[in-house]
Amino acid sequence: MALIQGALGDEDTGDSHEGPWLYPWNRRLRNLHGISVRNLVVTPHPSRTRGKTIDDEDLPNSLQTPSKKLAQDDTRALHQSRSFADLKSPVTATAVQSEENRKTKPLRRRSTLPWSDPNPYSRQIKLEDIINSRMADTWFSLHCNGVDEPVYVSEIIENTTNPSFKHFDLMTSGPSVSRLDHVVLKLYAKTASMSEYVFLVELDQHLQSLEFLGKSLESFRQPLPANSILFHFPDGVFGNLTDIPPVRAPIPTRPKSTDGRVVPMASFDQLMRMLKLEECIQDAVATREQLELQMNSILEQNERALKAQSRLAESQERLSLMNQAIADLKKQMRAKTKRKKELIASMKARKEAMERGRQEQEKTRSHLPDAQAKLATSAKVLEETKENIRGQIRRICEDMHGVYPIEPIPGKPLAFTVCGLPLPNSNFEDIDRETVAAALGYTAHLVYLLSFYLFTHLPYPIQPCSSTSLIQDPVSISLPQRTYPLYPVNAQYRFEYGVFLLNKDIEFLLCKQGVRVLDIRHTLPNLKYLLYILTEGTSEIPARKAGGIQALARGRLTPSLSSRNSEDSAVGGDVSYSRKILEEASKTNGEAIADKGKSPILAVENASPSSQMA
């Protein structure tokens, strides 16, 4: 009744303290859920007693001051106190003699070199060795009085100093074990240097004498001694840290209040309700046992039928699995057969292709000697053709330089004239508009012709039209218009941008010849330098091939860009000079045609592409 009243009193007050909610006398093995060990030590270090506290002041080479000497005087010196663990028996004559010998000999401090090594790898290895020396494999067993075999044997936890074993339930061991409050725990351990497990700790513990440490180990902040064994209960973690002998707490028979007055016990109605509740529980237990017996008897009677039904279900399941496996195998078989046919057809096609390749190879091999002989001849012809093309380009550039002569102005650096007309280098202030327009027209026409003779497509196309030439910008995206004049207009920026595009075309032609331009604003100097490069050479300038000028004059060829260039150059350049060249070429071409006995049309059609371009 006192227990009931105490429980009711705690429930009524609603106490939410952090202490255990099981009374010590109610703490049984059925409530024990787990075991853990902390600060495991298998081979403890031997303790070494020291005669005196080590101090840097006792070293012979330490700094000596008058105040220190006065404090260290034997007649007035004060000895430091020691802990109770280091106290010894009264000093004997031998101890006094050893103390005097110690004072006369220099002291040697313990070496700390392994920990002062500047290499962190060495310190890490030292720490790992120390930690590995303390690691061990552990397991434990629980024993009870009157039971020969251990009631529980734990699993083995490897390489740890703080093993926490799995939780267990001793309710399955029966009431003879689960109701006990006394247990014997045996702990076994083995380090890496040991071959077998050693018996490390045997703890004979009454569960009533355990000390409450907290709801969990995380809430316990105090240091634990070596080989501390902790017991885990539903209401928290318990341990025996102060080596209290096993005691049995007396069960209180009479509840008392803290202020000395008697606490009233349970009423008669409450006792009757408790009695009826106990009877109901007993009836439920009896009913459960009766139902268990009936169910067991029914199962025993229908054991054969149940086994047959179970075997039938197993057979049906096995049959369905086999049917599914057969269907999968058939599907795989069809896929493999289809794949086999595809591989056979692919191999057949490859064999046929290989046979055709061998035939082509044999055929090519038979023509290889003739092809090799023709290759050398073709390479020689190609080199001659390239040399002729270079010579014709050199001759054409010489003619272009004669048609559009670019001469320097005496006394002015980097100032040139084209056909006797001066052209400033991108500086168009205080200029003669007509002279500049005519000079830019000659320059644009010359660049336009050179682009065709050099087989180079200009990035900014030119429309040569004497002093009203135009240039286009198809590259830029954000421009409102694409065509710009190469003659001075009211919108000065449009004219200057057109001259800039013309200079970029000249720069592009120079880059195609492998020449780097230092300043693109120098229009005529850069163009003059380009003509110098194109006309350089030590050999004589080759003669004009027959049929080219006459064919262009008669207009028998299909009109092309190169032919239009020649016509534009004849119109835009020196007319008398071009007419003279045309007459000489026609005369030469007529003589060649008379010698060969062919018509002028056939002579033009049989001419080479290089001669037609010339």
KASUL-V224044 format. One record per residue. N is the residue number from 1. RES is the residue in one letter. PHI is phi in radians with two decimals (none if undefined). Layout:
N	RES	PHI
N	RES	PHI
This chain:
1	M	none
2	A	-1.12
3	L	-1.15
4	I	-1.09
5	Q	-1.13
6	G	-1.13
7	A	-1.16
8	L	-1.15
9	G	-1.11
10	D	-1.13
11	E	-1.21
12	D	-1.22
13	T	-1.29
14	G	1.18
15	D	-1.18
16	S	-2.09
17	H	-1.22
18	E	-1.62
19	G	-1.36
20	P	-1.23
21	W	-1.76
22	L	-1.74
23	Y	-1.23
24	P	-0.99
25	W	-1.31
26	N	-1.68
27	R	-1.46
28	R	-2.13
29	L	-1.20
30	R	-1.18
31	N	-1.56
32	L	-1.37
33	H	-1.94
34	G	-2.89
35	I	-2.30
36	S	-2.45
37	V	-2.13
38	R	-2.20
39	N	0.99
40	L	-1.20
41	V	-2.29
42	V	-1.61
43	T	-2.13
44	P	-1.16
45	H	-1.26
46	P	-1.16
47	S	-1.31
48	R	-2.14
49	T	-1.42
50	R	-1.89
51	G	-1.31
52	K	-2.73
53	T	-1.15
54	I	-1.32
55	D	-2.49
56	D	-1.17
57	E	-1.27
58	D	-1.48
59	L	-1.22
60	P	-1.22
61	N	-1.70
62	S	-1.37
63	L	-1.18
64	Q	-1.92
65	T	-2.08
66	P	-1.01
67	S	-1.19
68	K	-1.19
69	K	-1.08
70	L	-1.13
71	A	-1.25
72	Q	-1.62
73	D	-1.14
74	D	-1.11
75	T	-1.35
76	R	-2.14
77	A	-1.24
78	L	-1.89
79	H	-1.46
80	Q	-1.29
81	S	-1.35
82	R	-2.11
83	S	-1.26
84	F	-1.17
85	A	-1.29
86	D	-1.74
87	L	-1.19
88	K	-2.14
89	S	-1.19
90	P	-0.93
91	V	-1.17
92	T	-1.72
93	A	-1.14
94	T	-1.18
95	A	-1.13
96	V	-1.13
97	Q	-1.11
98	S	-1.15
99	E	-1.17
100	E	-1.15
101	N	-1.13
102	R	-1.15
103	K	-1.20
104	T	-1.35
105	K	-1.64
106	P	-1.21
107	L	-1.45
108	R	-2.15
109	R	-1.38
110	R	-1.19
111	S	-1.25
112	T	-2.09
113	L	-1.09
114	P	-1.05
115	W	-1.68
116	S	-1.72
117	D	-1.14
118	P	-1.19
119	N	-1.42
120	P	-1.16
121	Y	-1.15
122	S	-1.14
123	R	-1.12
124	Q	-1.12
125	I	-1.10
126	K	-1.10
127	L	-1.13
128	E	-1.13
129	D	-1.12
130	I	-1.14
131	I	-1.16
132	N	-1.14
133	S	-1.20
134	R	-1.65
135	M	-1.26
136	A	-2.70
137	D	-1.65
138	T	-2.28
139	W	-2.78
140	F	-2.42
141	S	-2.42
142	L	-1.89
143	H	-2.24
144	C	-2.26
145	N	-1.17
146	G	1.54
147	V	-2.08
148	D	-1.26
149	E	-1.50
150	P	-1.14
151	V	-1.33
152	Y	-2.77
153	V	-2.21
154	S	-1.43
155	E	-1.37
156	I	-1.70
157	I	-1.87
158	E	-1.76
159	N	0.88
160	T	-2.70
161	T	-1.92
162	N	-2.32
163	P	-1.25
164	S	-2.13
165	F	-1.45
166	K	-1.16
167	H	-1.28
168	F	-2.44
169	D	-2.38
170	L	-1.59
171	M	-1.15
172	T	-1.28
173	S	-1.44
174	G	1.70
175	P	-1.16
176	S	-1.16
177	V	-1.85
178	S	-1.18
179	R	-1.58
180	L	-1.36
181	D	-2.04
182	H	-2.28
183	V	-2.55
184	V	-2.02
185	L	-1.89
186	K	-2.08
187	L	-1.91
188	Y	-2.08
189	A	-2.54
190	K	-2.65
191	T	-1.55
192	A	-1.18
193	S	-1.50
194	M	-1.73
195	S	-1.68
196	E	-2.34
197	Y	-1.30
198	V	-1.98
199	F	-1.37
200	L	-1.69
201	V	-2.40
202	E	-2.19
203	L	-2.05
204	D	-1.72
205	Q	-2.20
206	H	-1.59
207	L	-1.19
208	Q	-1.24
209	S	-1.60
210	L	-1.28
211	E	-1.78
212	F	-1.37
213	L	-1.80
214	G	2.64
215	K	-1.16
216	S	-2.64
217	L	-1.22
218	E	-1.17
219	S	-1.49
220	F	-1.67
221	R	-1.82
222	Q	-1.43
223	P	-1.19
224	L	-1.85
225	P	-1.26
226	A	-1.21
227	N	0.97
228	S	-1.41
229	I	-1.83
230	L	-1.98
231	F	-1.91
232	H	-1.83
233	F	-2.05
234	P	-1.06
235	D	-1.70
236	G	2.58
237	V	-1.90
238	F	-2.20
239	G	-2.75
240	N	-2.04
241	L	-1.59
242	T	-1.87
243	D	0.96
244	I	-1.25
245	P	-1.13
246	P	-1.09
247	V	-2.31
248	R	-2.03
249	A	-1.24
250	P	-1.21
251	I	-1.46
252	P	-1.17
253	T	-1.79
254	R	-2.59
255	P	-1.22
256	K	-2.30
257	S	-1.58
258	T	-1.25
259	D	-1.63
260	G	1.71
261	R	-1.45
262	V	-1.39
263	V	-1.53
264	P	-1.16
265	M	-1.51
266	A	-1.19
267	S	-1.40
268	F	-1.16
269	D	-1.10
270	Q	-1.12
271	L	-1.13
272	M	-1.14
273	R	-1.10
274	M	-1.10
275	L	-1.15
276	K	-1.11
277	L	-1.12
278	E	-1.15
279	E	-1.12
280	C	-1.07
281	I	-1.12
282	Q	-1.11
283	D	-1.11
284	A	-1.11
285	V	-1.14
286	A	-1.13
287	T	-1.10
288	R	-1.09
289	E	-1.12
290	Q	-1.12
291	L	-1.11
292	E	-1.06
293	L	-1.12
294	Q	-1.11
295	M	-1.14
296	N	-1.14
297	S	-1.14
298	I	-1.12
299	L	-1.15
300	E	-1.16
301	Q	-1.18
302	N	-1.78
303	E	-1.13
304	R	-1.13
305	A	-1.14
306	L	-1.11
307	K	-1.14
308	A	-1.13
309	Q	-1.12
310	S	-1.14
311	R	-1.15
312	L	-1.11
313	A	-1.11
314	E	-1.12
315	S	-1.16
316	Q	-1.11
317	E	-1.11
318	R	-1.13
319	L	-1.14
320	S	-1.10
321	L	-1.13
322	M	-1.15
323	N	-1.09
324	Q	-1.12
325	A	-1.13
326	I	-1.14
327	A	-1.11
328	D	-1.11
329	L	-1.13
330	K	-1.10
331	K	-1.09
332	Q	-1.12
333	M	-1.11
334	R	-1.09
335	A	-1.13
336	K	-1.16
337	T	-1.11
338	K	-1.10
339	R	-1.12
340	K	-1.10
341	K	-1.09
342	E	-1.08
343	L	-1.14
344	I	-1.11
345	A	-1.14
346	S	-1.13
347	M	-1.11
348	K	-1.10
349	A	-1.12
350	R	-1.16
351	K	-1.10
352	E	-1.08
353	A	-1.13
354	M	-1.13
355	E	-1.14
356	R	-1.11
357	G	-1.11
358	R	-1.11
359	Q	-1.11
360	E	-1.10
361	Q	-1.14
362	E	-1.12
363	K	-1.12
364	T	-1.16
365	R	-1.15
366	S	-1.23
367	H	-1.57
368	L	-1.10
369	P	-1.05
370	D	-1.13
371	A	-1.15
372	Q	-1.15
373	A	-1.14
374	K	-1.24
375	L	-1.13
376	A	-1.11
377	T	-1.13
378	S	-1.14
379	A	-1.12
380	K	-1.15
381	V	-1.12
382	L	-1.12
383	E	-1.12
384	E	-1.13
385	T	-1.12
386	K	-1.08
387	E	-1.16
388	N	-1.13
389	I	-1.10
390	R	-1.07
391	G	-1.14
392	Q	-1.16
393	I	-1.10
394	R	-1.11
395	R	-1.16
396	I	-1.11
397	C	-1.16
398	E	-1.08
399	D	-1.12
400	M	-1.12
401	H	-1.19
402	G	-1.27
403	V	-1.27
404	Y	-2.06
405	P	-1.22
406	I	-1.97
407	E	-2.13
408	P	-1.34
409	I	-1.60
410	P	-1.06
411	G	1.45
412	K	-2.18
413	P	-1.24
414	L	0.98
415	A	-2.05
416	F	-2.31
417	T	-2.14
418	V	-2.08
419	C	0.96
420	G	1.41
421	L	-1.83
422	P	-1.28
423	L	-2.34
424	P	-1.19
425	N	-1.55
426	S	1.07
427	N	-2.15
428	F	-1.96
429	E	-1.90
430	D	0.97
431	I	-2.12
432	D	-1.56
433	R	-1.03
434	E	-1.16
435	T	-1.11
436	V	-1.13
437	A	-1.11
438	A	-1.15
439	A	-1.10
440	L	-1.18
441	G	-1.12
442	Y	-1.06
443	T	-1.09
444	A	-1.12
445	H	-1.14
446	L	-1.12
447	V	-1.13
448	Y	-1.04
449	L	-1.19
450	L	-1.08
451	S	-1.09
452	F	-1.33
453	Y	-1.19
454	L	-1.65
455	F	0.94
456	T	-2.18
457	H	-1.54
458	L	-1.27
459	P	-1.18
460	Y	-2.11
461	P	-1.07
462	I	-1.95
463	Q	-1.97
464	P	-1.25
465	C	-2.66
466	S	0.90
467	S	-1.47
468	T	-2.16
469	S	-1.24
470	L	-2.25
471	I	-2.47
472	Q	-1.97
473	D	-2.17
474	P	-1.51
475	V	-1.59
476	S	-1.17
477	I	-1.73
478	S	-1.52
479	L	-1.43
480	P	-1.25
481	Q	-2.45
482	R	-1.86
483	T	-1.81
484	Y	-2.28
485	P	-1.42
486	L	-1.87
487	Y	-2.52
488	P	-1.07
489	V	-2.28
490	N	-1.14
491	A	-1.36
492	Q	-1.07
493	Y	-1.18
494	R	-1.18
495	F	-1.17
496	E	-1.16
497	Y	-1.19
498	G	-1.12
499	V	-1.11
500	F	-1.07
501	L	-1.15
502	L	-1.09
503	N	-1.12
504	K	-1.16
505	D	-1.12
506	I	-1.09
507	E	-1.10
508	F	-1.10
509	L	-1.11
510	L	-1.14
511	C	-1.13
512	K	-1.11
513	Q	-1.54
514	G	1.40
515	V	-1.99
516	R	-1.61
517	V	-1.64
518	L	-1.47
519	D	-2.57
520	I	-1.33
521	R	-1.27
522	H	-1.43
523	T	-1.19
524	L	-1.19
525	P	-1.04
526	N	-1.17
527	L	-1.18
528	K	-1.09
529	Y	-1.14
530	L	-1.12
531	L	-1.15
532	Y	-1.05
533	I	-1.17
534	L	-1.26
535	T	-1.78
536	E	-1.29
537	G	2.63
538	T	-1.68
539	S	-1.38
540	E	-1.28
541	I	-1.26
542	P	-1.18
543	A	-1.38
544	R	-1.28
545	K	-1.31
546	A	-1.25
547	G	1.72
548	G	-1.22
549	I	-1.23
550	Q	-1.12
551	A	-1.12
552	L	-1.18
553	A	-1.18
554	R	-1.38
555	G	1.27
556	R	-1.39
557	L	-1.45
558	T	-1.19
559	P	-1.03
560	S	-2.38
561	L	-1.12
562	S	-1.17
563	S	-1.18
564	R	-1.11
565	N	-1.05
566	S	-1.12
567	E	-1.15
568	D	-1.10
569	S	-1.17
570	A	-1.20
571	V	-1.43
572	G	-1.43
573	G	-1.66
574	D	-1.31
575	V	-1.16
576	S	-1.13
577	Y	-1.14
578	S	-1.16
579	R	-1.12
580	K	-1.11
581	I	-1.10
582	L	-1.13
583	E	-1.13
584	E	-1.10
585	A	-1.15
586	S	-1.16
587	K	-1.11
588	T	-1.10
589	N	-1.15
590	G	-1.15
591	E	-1.09
592	A	-1.14
593	I	-1.20
594	A	-1.10
595	D	-1.16
596	K	-1.53
597	G	1.25
598	K	-2.11
599	S	-1.43
600	P	-1.04
601	I	-1.18
602	L	-1.13
603	A	-1.10
604	V	-1.23
605	E	-1.17
606	N	-1.50
607	A	-1.20
608	S	-1.31
609	P	-1.05
610	S	-1.18
611	S	-1.22
612	Q	-1.12
613	M	-1.11
614	A	-1.16
